[in-house]
Amino acid sequence: MASQDRIRAVGAEPWDMDWAAERAAEALRYLGRNYPECLEKLQVLDEHEKVANEAAMRADRNAFLEALRGYMRAGREEAVRIRRSVAGC
């Protein structure tokens, strides 16, 4: 049985690198457009990026998308923290 047939036999779809790259780029554009401050503190996003990469390695679309949502939430939270500290709140 060819490897492609084995993939189909267990019901898994091959990982679409273009799809994943576009979703990740969308998440980064969202942060850059709405919360550019967080991009100065990228280490805050490292853990979420790691989780997204792990999901990609497992070819788990749902976990990948959830990790990207966490990535965007963490970026938003960091931007809000920065904005509050600048405003003196």
C-alpha positions as CSV (number, residue, x, y, z in Angstrom):
1,M,0.0,0.0,0.0
2,A,1.4,3.4,-0.9
3,S,1.9,6.0,1.8
4,Q,-0.9,8.2,0.3
5,D,-3.3,5.2,0.4
6,R,-2.4,4.6,4.0
7,I,-3.2,8.2,4.9
8,R,-6.6,7.9,3.3
9,A,-7.1,4.5,4.8
10,V,-7.0,5.9,8.4
11,G,-9.2,8.9,7.4
12,A,-6.5,11.6,7.9
13,E,-6.1,14.3,5.4
14,P,-2.6,15.4,4.4
15,W,-1.4,18.6,6.0
16,D,-1.9,21.6,3.8
17,M,1.2,23.8,4.4
18,D,-0.3,26.6,2.3
19,W,-3.5,26.6,4.3
20,A,-1.5,26.7,7.6
21,A,0.8,29.4,6.4
22,E,-2.1,31.6,5.3
23,R,-3.9,31.1,8.7
24,A,-0.7,32.0,10.5
25,A,-0.2,35.1,8.3
26,E,-3.8,36.2,9.0
27,A,-3.2,35.9,12.7
28,L,0.0,38.0,12.5
29,R,-1.7,40.6,10.2
30,Y,-4.6,40.8,12.7
31,L,-2.2,41.6,15.5
32,G,-0.1,44.0,13.5
33,R,-3.2,45.9,12.4
34,N,-5.0,46.0,15.7
35,Y,-2.4,45.6,18.4
36,P,1.0,46.5,16.9
37,E,2.5,47.1,20.4
38,C,2.5,43.4,21.1
39,L,4.8,42.8,18.2
40,E,7.5,44.5,20.2
41,K,7.2,41.7,22.8
42,L,7.2,38.6,20.7
43,Q,8.4,36.4,23.5
44,V,4.9,36.7,25.0
45,L,3.7,34.8,21.9
46,D,6.4,32.1,21.9
47,E,4.4,29.5,23.8
48,H,1.4,29.9,21.6
49,E,3.6,29.6,18.5
50,K,5.1,26.5,19.9
51,V,1.6,25.0,20.5
52,A,0.6,25.9,16.9
53,N,3.7,24.3,15.5
54,E,3.1,21.1,17.5
55,A,-0.5,21.0,16.2
56,A,0.9,21.4,12.7
57,M,3.3,18.6,13.2
58,R,0.3,16.4,14.2
59,A,-1.7,17.7,11.2
60,D,-4.4,18.7,13.7
61,R,-6.4,21.5,12.1
62,N,-8.6,22.2,15.1
63,A,-5.7,22.3,17.5
64,F,-3.8,24.5,15.1
65,L,-6.7,27.0,14.8
66,E,-7.2,27.0,18.6
67,A,-3.5,27.7,19.0
68,L,-3.7,30.6,16.6
69,R,-6.7,32.0,18.6
70,G,-4.6,31.7,21.7
71,Y,-1.8,33.5,19.9
72,M,-4.1,36.4,19.0
73,R,-5.6,36.5,22.5
74,A,-2.1,36.7,24.0
75,G,-1.1,39.4,21.6
76,R,-4.2,41.4,22.4
77,E,-3.7,41.0,26.2
78,E,-0.1,42.1,25.9
79,A,-1.1,45.2,23.9
80,V,-3.7,46.1,26.4
81,R,-1.2,45.7,29.2
82,I,1.2,47.9,27.4
83,R,-1.5,50.5,26.6
84,R,-2.5,50.6,30.3
85,S,1.1,51.0,31.5
86,V,1.6,53.9,29.0
87,A,-1.7,55.5,30.1
88,G,-0.7,55.1,33.8
89,C,-3.7,53.0,34.7
